[in-house]
Amino acid sequence: MADDTDDPLSAVGEGLAHESTWEAGQMEPQTVAEGVEVAATPEIIGFMEQTVYDGVVPKLPEGHRIVGVRIECDHLAPTPAGEAVAVAIEVEEVDAESGQITSSATVEDRGGVAAEGRMRHAVVNREAFAERVRGRLDATRNADAE
């Protein structure tokens, strides 16, 4: 784990790769015909997002995490529910000035590539981010009370 909080991305470099395996259809499979269920696009995106998180966050200083700010996903082929999918991500760009990374992802099942995507994440200090969320919650509660 990195400990340089001046540059929380100092231990995250372009080319950083991470892979994970998931079971398709865990979230809420989509029924396309009787007896035929597939993984929905939001679940595939979730697998990509979690794989980036699992690969990057352990490299960040204590008290930091990533949050998604942009995603592009091409869901190219259906993956039957219950089938294993392999997700491979690679960090393509590290922008220390903005505190953001861009990564690519490929999702494969037994039939080949099922999805491809690009994601952009910002590195945030957990406590500062939580304070920002609390402020938004307070504003919402105050608006609801009026």
N, C-alpha and C positions, 0 to 999 in steps of 0.2 A: 504494500500500500504506500502511496506517495505521501510526503508530508510537507510539500511546498504549497502553502495556501496562497502565496502571491500569484502563482501560476498553477491552478489546480489541474491543468491539462499537461503538465510537464512530463508525466509518465505515460501519456497516451500519444502514440505516434501513428502517422499514416502507415497503413499496412497491418495495423493490429487486427488480428483475426480471432474469431470465436465461433464455435459450432455447438449446436444442441439438437436434441431429438425430442419430438413431441408426439402425442397421439392425437390424430385429427378427429374432430367431432366431440371433443370433451366439453366444449362450452355449450353449444346448442346446435346440433346438426340440423341441416336443412333437408327436408324430405322432398326429393325431386320426383319420385314415383313410389308406389307402394313397395316397401322393402328396400328402397334405395335412398341412403342418406349420405350427404357430403359435408365437408367442413365449409363453413360460411367464410366469406371474405374477412369480416372483423376478427375471426379467430386466427386466420392466417396472418393478419397484420399484428395481432397480439403476440404470436410466436416470434415474429421478426423483432418487435419492440423488446420483448423480454430477453431475447438473445443478445441484442445490443447492450441492454442493461447489465446482464450477467457478465459480459465481456469487458465492459468499460468501468463500471462502478468500483470493482475491486482495485483499480489502478488510481482512483481518486483519493485525495486526502480525507481523513476522518471528517465526518460531518457534511460531506458533499454527495450529491447524486446528480443524475441527469433527468431532464424532462423533455418530452417531445415537443417540437415546434413546427415540424413539417413532415409530411409523409407522402410518397408517391408509391402506388402499388399496382402492378399489372398482374391480375389473377388470371393465369394463362390456361389452367386445366383443373377439372374437378378432382378432389382427393376424397376417396371413400372414407366415411366415418370409420374409426377404428384402426385405420392404417397409420403406420409410423411416417413422420415427415422429418427430414433433416434440414436444419436451417443453418446456413453459413453466412456470417457477416464479415465485412472488412471495413475498417475506417479508411475513408478516401481522403478526407481533409480535416485538418485541425486548425482552427482559427483561434489562437490564444487571445487575440485582442477582443473578439466578441464573446469568447468563452463558449464557442460552439464547435461541434463536430458534425461531419457528414459521413454517413456510412451507406454501403450497399448491402443488400441481402438477396440470397437465393434460397428458395424453398423447393426441396425435391422430395418426391415420393417414389414408389416402385416404378411408376410410369415415366419418370423423368422430371423435368422442371415444371413445377406447378404454379410458382409465383416468383416475381422479381420485384425489388423495390429499392428506393433510396429514402433515407431518413435523415433529418437534421435534429440534433438535440442540443440543448443548452445545459451547461454545468451550473448548478445552483448550490448555495449554502443551504442546508436543510432548515436551519432555524430562521434565516432571513426569508426563505420561501414560505415557511409556515406562517410567519408574521404577515406576509403579504396575503396569504389565503384567509387568515383571521380577519384582516381588514376588509376583505371582500365580503366575508360572512356577516360581519357587523353592519356593513353598508346595506346588505340585502335584508337583514333583520330589521334595521331601522326603517327602510323603505316599506316593508311589509306592515310595520306597526302604525304607519301614518294613515 
